[in-house]
Amino acid sequence: MIDFDLTEEHRLLAQTAREWAHREVAPQIAELDRQHTFDPKILPGMADLGLLGICVPAEYGGAGMDYISLGLASEEMEYVDTSLRVILSVHVGLNCLSLLSWGTEDQKQRYLVPQAQGKKIATFGLTEPAAGSDVRGIQTVAVKRGDRYVLNGEKMWISLADVADHFLVVAWTDLEKKKARDTSGLSAFIVERSFKGFSSGTLTHKWGILAGNTGYFTMADVEVPAANLLGREGEGFKIAMFALDQGRFTVAAGATGLIRACRDASVKYALDRKTFGVEIGQHQLVKEMIAQMESDYEAARLLWLRAGWLKNIGRRNTKETGLAKWFATVASERAAGDAVQIHGANGYSDEYPVGRFYRNCKGAVIYEGTREIHKIMQADYLLGYRVDRPTRCELPAWTAPAGERRA
């Protein structure tokens, strides 16, 4: 049975994350956005709160909280700015949770523990210049030579590319299967920035999420120890899809926070701004837009809460998480557009936050599965063309500490 009542721990986590983001980041976020600058001091602050290992078990350096907590943190971070939620998406969702489920004990000790503690920052490398939704288009290859793999290739549109210490990289290990576009020839590797032949750069002409670091990295004959192969050879596609399930969850919850931010900004402006002698909140079409935001917010929140509940009990949730991501991101795009409209000419000025919301929301409709990909996925489930089967490593069910109930 789903219990929609948050625990006291959940409420405290949400309040703490909200207060920190409003105190430490909100006052400077507009200027960071204007200057296209990522503030690295944000990372230690998130680490101190336990957010960088929020749902990683305590035995691996994490806070040991559940997946609802991860969703709440994602919602609160994106309420202030999308760049904050992106950190949770790539570091926790895409990387840490993949290591938790697929990693060996040695890999968990060497990589997951310092990541969960916030001593090391991690990200995920799947997208390439010629490969986004079409994973089969990946060109990065890994050739085994003795006790090492030699990686060559380039990854593009990588969040924290110039900040991360560790990279989860997907590459072809079977070149014949690469020719046949058979994803069972893909494998996943843990790559360190310090490995010889690794280099990265920042993308400087983005349209949105300007306060976040986004870039690329290249690997030129990068030697990766065989001990850094995540899972087995040929499991890279499964691991990537597993990672996307976790990343999409944080995107869905984050987009829900963006809808709430648009709603709150619009309500405030509608009560302050007057036209034709009355507050614009009294105009029927303004009410309609605000009401739509409220409807979208409540629906999006229920969708990600359901996905989080499934994660908590260890059940496969690709369909539910994908639906939450699709709905919430498209709804956030609608909310941001309406928020700008409600603000009128002021919405076109960066003196108000809604223009930033509008620029930021678009990325989530594209990355981690475009809205078109998610539409196809949901239709395929209904038509019977897609059936999720258990993979070797499912998401570990969250276990509540003694005496506590699960949300």
C-alpha positions as CSV (number, residue, x, y, z in Angstrom):
1,M,0.0,0.0,0.0
2,I,1.3,3.5,-0.9
3,D,1.4,5.9,2.1
4,F,1.3,9.5,0.8
5,D,2.1,10.9,4.3
6,L,5.7,11.9,4.6
7,T,7.6,10.8,7.6
8,E,9.0,13.4,10.0
9,E,12.5,12.5,8.6
10,H,11.2,13.4,5.1
11,R,9.8,16.7,6.3
12,L,13.0,17.6,8.1
13,L,15.1,16.7,5.1
14,A,13.0,18.8,2.8
15,Q,13.0,21.8,5.2
16,T,16.8,21.5,5.7
17,A,17.5,21.3,2.0
18,R,15.1,24.2,1.3
19,E,16.6,26.5,3.9
20,W,20.2,25.7,2.8
21,A,19.4,26.4,-0.9
22,H,17.6,29.6,-0.1
23,R,20.3,30.8,2.3
24,E,23.5,29.8,0.5
25,V,22.5,29.7,-3.2
26,A,19.4,31.8,-4.0
27,P,21.0,35.2,-3.2
28,Q,23.8,34.6,-5.8
29,I,22.1,32.4,-8.4
30,A,20.9,35.3,-10.7
31,E,24.5,36.6,-10.9
32,L,26.0,33.2,-11.4
33,D,23.5,32.7,-14.2
34,R,24.4,36.0,-15.8
35,Q,28.1,35.2,-15.6
36,H,27.7,31.6,-16.9
37,T,29.6,30.6,-13.8
38,F,29.5,27.4,-11.7
39,D,30.3,27.9,-8.1
40,P,32.4,24.9,-6.8
41,K,31.7,25.9,-3.2
42,I,28.2,24.6,-3.6
43,L,29.5,21.0,-3.6
44,P,31.0,21.1,-0.1
45,G,27.7,22.6,1.2
46,M,25.7,19.8,-0.4
47,A,28.2,17.2,1.0
48,D,27.8,18.7,4.5
49,L,24.1,18.1,4.3
50,G,24.6,14.5,3.2
51,L,22.9,15.2,-0.1
52,L,25.8,13.8,-2.2
53,G,25.2,10.3,-0.7
54,I,21.6,10.8,0.3
55,C,20.3,7.3,-0.4
56,V,23.6,5.4,-0.3
57,P,23.7,3.1,2.7
58,A,25.7,4.3,5.7
59,E,28.1,1.4,5.3
60,Y,29.3,3.0,2.0
61,G,29.6,6.5,3.4
62,G,26.1,7.7,2.6
63,A,23.2,9.1,4.6
64,G,21.2,5.9,4.4
65,M,18.0,7.7,3.5
66,D,15.4,6.4,1.0
67,Y,14.5,7.3,-2.6
68,I,11.6,9.5,-1.5
69,S,14.3,11.6,0.2
70,L,16.3,11.8,-3.0
71,G,13.1,13.0,-4.8
72,L,12.4,15.6,-2.1
73,A,16.0,16.9,-2.2
74,S,15.8,17.1,-6.1
75,E,12.5,19.1,-5.9
76,E,13.9,21.6,-3.4
77,M,17.2,22.0,-5.3
78,E,15.5,22.8,-8.6
79,Y,13.1,25.1,-6.9
80,V,16.1,27.4,-6.5
81,D,17.9,26.5,-9.7
82,T,18.1,23.5,-12.1
83,S,21.9,23.5,-11.8
84,L,21.6,22.3,-8.2
85,R,19.4,19.4,-9.1
86,V,21.7,18.4,-12.0
87,I,24.4,17.7,-9.4
88,L,22.1,15.2,-7.7
89,S,21.1,13.7,-11.0
90,V,24.6,12.9,-12.3
91,H,26.5,12.3,-9.1
92,V,23.9,10.4,-7.1
93,G,21.3,9.1,-9.6
94,L,23.4,8.2,-12.6
95,N,26.7,7.3,-11.0
96,C,26.5,6.4,-7.3
97,L,23.4,4.3,-7.5
98,S,24.8,2.4,-10.5
99,L,28.0,1.6,-8.5
100,L,25.8,0.6,-5.5
101,S,23.8,-1.9,-7.6
102,W,26.4,-3.1,-10.1
103,G,29.8,-2.5,-8.4
104,T,32.1,-5.0,-6.8
105,E,32.9,-4.6,-3.1
106,D,36.4,-3.3,-4.1
107,Q,34.8,-0.7,-6.5
108,K,32.4,0.4,-3.8
109,Q,35.2,1.0,-1.3
110,R,37.5,2.8,-3.8
111,Y,34.9,4.9,-5.6
112,L,31.4,4.8,-4.0
113,V,32.5,5.6,-0.4
114,P,34.4,8.8,-1.2
115,Q,31.7,9.9,-3.6
116,A,28.9,9.4,-1.1
117,Q,31.0,11.3,1.5
118,G,31.4,14.2,-1.1
119,K,35.2,13.8,-1.1
120,K,35.0,13.0,-4.8
121,I,32.5,14.1,-7.4
122,A,31.2,11.8,-10.1
123,T,29.3,12.0,-13.4
124,F,28.1,9.8,-16.3
125,G,29.4,9.6,-19.9
126,L,26.9,8.2,-22.4
127,T,26.1,11.0,-24.9
128,E,28.5,11.7,-27.8
129,P,28.6,14.2,-30.6
130,A,26.8,11.7,-32.9
131,A,24.9,9.6,-30.3
132,G,22.1,10.7,-27.9
133,S,18.9,8.8,-27.9
134,D,20.4,6.4,-30.3
135,V,22.8,4.6,-28.0
136,R,23.9,2.3,-30.8
137,G,25.5,5.3,-32.4
138,I,28.2,5.5,-29.8
139,Q,31.7,5.5,-31.3
140,T,33.8,5.2,-28.1
141,V,35.7,1.9,-28.0
142,A,37.6,-0.1,-25.3
143,V,40.2,-2.6,-26.4
144,K,41.5,-5.1,-23.8
145,R,45.2,-5.4,-23.6
146,G,46.4,-7.7,-20.8
147,D,45.0,-6.5,-17.5
148,R,43.8,-3.2,-18.9
149,Y,41.4,-1.7,-21.4
150,V,42.5,1.1,-23.7
151,L,39.7,3.6,-24.3
152,N,39.4,6.1,-27.2
153,G,36.5,8.4,-27.8
154,E,34.7,11.6,-26.9
155,K,31.6,12.3,-24.7
156,M,29.5,15.4,-25.1
157,W,27.0,17.3,-23.1
158,I,28.4,16.0,-19.9
159,S,27.3,17.7,-16.6
160,L,30.2,18.4,-14.3
161,A,32.6,17.5,-17.1
162,D,35.2,19.9,-15.8
163,V,34.4,19.3,-12.1
164,A,34.1,15.5,-11.7
165,D,36.8,13.3,-10.4
166,H,35.2,10.0,-11.6
167,F,33.4,9.2,-14.8
168,L,31.1,6.2,-15.6
169,V,31.8,5.6,-19.3
170,V,30.0,3.4,-21.7
171,A,32.0,2.0,-24.7
172,W,32.1,-0.8,-27.2
173,T,34.2,-3.8,-26.2
174,D,33.1,-6.0,-29.1
175,L,33.9,-4.3,-32.4
176,E,32.0,-6.9,-34.5
177,K,28.8,-6.1,-32.4
178,K,29.5,-2.4,-32.9
179,K,29.3,-2.9,-36.7
180,A,26.1,-4.8,-36.2
181,R,24.8,-2.2,-33.8
182,D,24.2,-4.9,-31.2
183,T,24.1,-3.3,-27.8
184,S,25.3,-6.5,-26.1
185,G,28.8,-5.4,-27.2
186,L,28.7,-2.4,-24.9
187,S,30.5,-2.3,-21.5
188,A,30.8,0.2,-18.7
189,F,33.9,1.5,-17.0
190,I,34.9,3.7,-14.1
191,V,37.4,6.3,-15.4
192,E,39.4,8.7,-13.3
193,R,40.3,12.2,-14.4
194,S,43.9,11.5,-13.4
195,F,44.3,8.7,-16.0
196,K,46.8,9.6,-18.7
197,G,45.1,10.7,-22.0
198,F,42.0,12.0,-20.3
199,S,41.0,15.7,-21.0
200,S,37.9,17.8,-20.6
201,G,36.5,21.1,-21.6
202,T,33.5,23.4,-20.9
203,L,30.7,24.2,-23.3
204,T,30.4,28.0,-23.3
205,H,27.5,28.6,-25.6
206,K,24.6,27.0,-23.7
207,W,21.1,28.5,-23.7
208,G,20.1,27.4,-20.3
209,I,21.3,26.0,-16.9
210,L,24.0,28.7,-17.1
211,A,25.0,28.3,-13.5
212,G,25.9,24.7,-14.1
213,N,29.0,23.2,-15.5
214,T,28.4,21.3,-18.8
215,G,31.1,20.1,-21.1
216,Y,32.8,17.3,-22.9
217,F,35.7,14.9,-22.3
218,T,38.0,13.0,-24.6
219,M,39.9,9.8,-24.1
220,A,43.1,9.3,-26.1
221,D,44.5,5.8,-25.4
222,V,43.3,6.0,-21.8
223,E,44.4,2.9,-19.9
224,V,41.7,1.7,-17.5
225,P,42.5,-1.2,-15.1
226,A,40.3,-4.3,-15.8
227,A,39.3,-4.0,-12.2
228,N,37.4,-0.8,-13.2
229,L,35.0,-2.7,-15.5
230,L,31.6,-2.2,-14.0
231,G,29.5,-5.4,-14.2
232,R,30.7,-7.8,-16.9
233,E,31.7,-7.2,-20.5
234,G,28.5,-6.8,-22.6
235,E,26.4,-5.4,-19.7
236,G,27.1,-1.7,-20.5
237,F,23.7,-1.1,-22.1
238,K,21.9,-2.7,-19.2
239,I,23.9,-0.6,-16.8
240,A,23.2,2.6,-18.8
241,M,19.5,1.9,-18.9
242,F,19.5,1.2,-15.2
243,A,21.4,4.5,-14.6
244,L,18.9,6.4,-16.6
245,D,16.1,5.0,-14.5
246,Q,17.7,6.7,-11.5
247,G,18.6,9.9,-13.3
248,R,15.2,10.3,-14.7
249,F,13.7,10.0,-11.3
250,T,15.7,13.0,-10.1
251,V,14.8,14.9,-13.2
252,A,11.1,14.2,-12.7
253,A,11.2,15.4,-9.1
254,G,13.3,18.4,-10.0
255,A,10.9,19.4,-12.8
256,T,8.2,19.2,-10.2
257,G,10.1,21.7,-8.1
258,L,10.4,24.0,-11.1
259,I,6.7,23.9,-11.6
260,R,6.2,24.9,-8.0
261,A,8.8,27.8,-8.4
262,C,6.9,29.0,-11.5
263,R,3.6,28.8,-9.6
264,D,4.9,30.7,-6.5
265,A,6.5,33.4,-8.6
266,S,3.3,33.8,-10.7
267,V,1.1,34.0,-7.6
268,K,3.3,36.7,-6.0
269,Y,3.4,38.8,-9.2
270,A,-0.3,38.4,-9.9
271,L,-1.0,39.8,-6.4
272,D,1.4,42.7,-6.8
273,R,0.9,43.8,-10.4
274,K,-2.2,45.8,-11.3
275,T,-3.7,46.5,-14.7
276,F,-7.0,48.3,-15.5
277,G,-7.3,49.2,-11.8
278,V,-7.2,45.6,-10.4
279,E,-4.6,43.0,-9.5
280,I,-3.9,40.9,-12.6
281,G,-4.8,37.8,-10.4
282,Q,-8.4,38.9,-10.9
283,H,-8.2,38.4,-14.6
284,Q,-9.7,35.1,-15.7
285,L,-7.0,34.0,-18.1
286,V,-4.3,34.6,-15.5
287,K,-6.2,32.5,-13.1
288,E,-6.4,29.8,-15.7
289,M,-2.6,29.7,-16.1
290,I,-2.0,29.6,-12.4
291,A,-4.6,26.9,-11.9
292,Q,-2.9,24.8,-14.6
293,M,0.4,25.1,-12.7
294,E,-1.2,23.9,-9.5
295,S,-2.8,20.9,-11.4
296,D,0.5,20.0,-13.0
297,Y,2.4,20.3,-9.8
298,E,0.1,18.0,-7.9
299,A,0.0,15.4,-10.7
300,A,3.8,15.5,-11.3
301,R,4.4,15.1,-7.6
302,L,2.2,12.0,-7.3
303,L,3.9,10.4,-10.3
304,W,7.4,10.8,-8.9
305,L,6.3,9.7,-5.5
306,R,4.9,6.5,-7.0
307,A,8.1,5.9,-8.8
308,G,10.1,6.5,-5.5
309,W,7.8,4.1,-3.7
310,L,8.5,1.4,-6.2
311,K,12.3,2.1,-5.8
312,N,11.9,1.8,-2.0
313,I,10.5,-1.7,-2.2
314,G,12.9,-2.8,-4.9
315,R,10.5,-3.2,-7.8
316,R,11.3,-2.5,-11.4
317,N,10.0,1.0,-12.2
318,T,11.2,1.9,-15.7
319,K,7.7,2.5,-17.0
320,E,6.6,4.6,-14.0
321,T,9.8,6.6,-13.8
322,G,9.7,7.3,-17.5
323,L,6.1,8.5,-17.2
324,A,7.0,10.8,-14.3
325,K,9.9,12.2,-16.2
326,W,7.9,12.8,-19.4
327,F,4.9,14.4,-17.7
328,A,6.9,16.6,-15.2
329,T,9.3,18.0,-17.7
330,V,6.7,18.8,-20.3
331,A,4.5,20.3,-17.6
332,S,7.4,22.4,-16.3
333,E,7.9,23.8,-19.9
334,R,4.3,24.8,-19.9
335,A,4.5,26.3,-16.4
336,A,7.6,28.3,-17.3
337,G,6.1,29.6,-20.5
338,D,3.0,30.7,-18.7
339,A,5.0,32.3,-15.9
340,V,6.8,34.5,-18.4
341,Q,3.5,35.3,-20.0
342,I,2.0,36.3,-16.6
343,H,4.9,38.6,-15.9
344,G,4.5,40.3,-19.3
345,A,7.4,42.5,-20.3
346,N,9.0,41.9,-16.9
347,G,9.2,38.2,-17.7
348,Y,11.6,39.1,-20.4
349,S,14.0,40.7,-17.8
350,D,16.4,38.8,-15.7
351,E,15.3,41.0,-12.8
352,Y,12.7,38.3,-12.3
353,P,13.5,34.6,-12.1
354,V,10.9,33.3,-14.5
355,G,13.0,34.0,-17.6
356,R,15.7,31.7,-16.0
357,F,13.1,29.1,-15.3
358,Y,12.0,29.2,-19.0
359,R,15.6,28.7,-20.2
360,N,16.3,26.0,-17.7
361,C,13.2,23.9,-18.3
362,K,13.9,23.1,-21.9
363,G,17.0,20.9,-21.3
364,A,15.0,18.3,-19.2
365,V,12.6,17.8,-22.1
366,I,15.6,16.7,-24.2
367,Y,18.1,14.9,-21.9
368,E,17.8,11.5,-20.3
369,G,15.2,10.5,-23.0
370,T,13.5,13.1,-25.1
371,R,9.8,13.6,-24.8
372,E,9.4,11.8,-28.1
373,I,11.3,8.8,-26.8
374,H,9.2,8.7,-23.7
375,K,6.0,8.9,-25.7
376,I,7.1,5.9,-27.7
377,M,8.0,4.0,-24.6
378,Q,4.7,4.5,-22.9
379,A,2.8,3.5,-26.1
380,D,5.0,0.4,-26.5
381,Y,4.1,-0.7,-23.0
382,L,0.4,-0.4,-23.8
383,L,0.7,-2.1,-27.2
384,G,2.8,-5.0,-25.7
385,Y,5.9,-4.1,-27.8
386,R,7.9,-3.5,-24.6
387,V,8.1,-5.7,-21.5
388,D,10.6,-5.0,-18.8
389,R,12.5,-8.0,-17.6
390,P,14.6,-8.2,-14.5
391,T,18.3,-7.4,-15.0
392,R,21.1,-9.1,-13.1
393,C,21.2,-6.2,-10.7
394,E,18.0,-4.6,-9.6
395,L,17.8,-1.5,-7.5
396,P,18.4,-2.5,-3.9
397,A,15.3,-2.1,-1.8
398,W,15.7,0.6,0.8
399,T,15.6,-0.8,4.3
400,A,14.3,1.4,7.1
401,P,16.4,1.6,10.3
402,A,14.9,-0.2,13.2
403,G,11.8,1.5,14.6
404,E,11.1,3.6,11.6
405,R,8.4,3.1,9.0
406,R,8.8,3.4,5.3
407,A,7.1,6.2,3.5
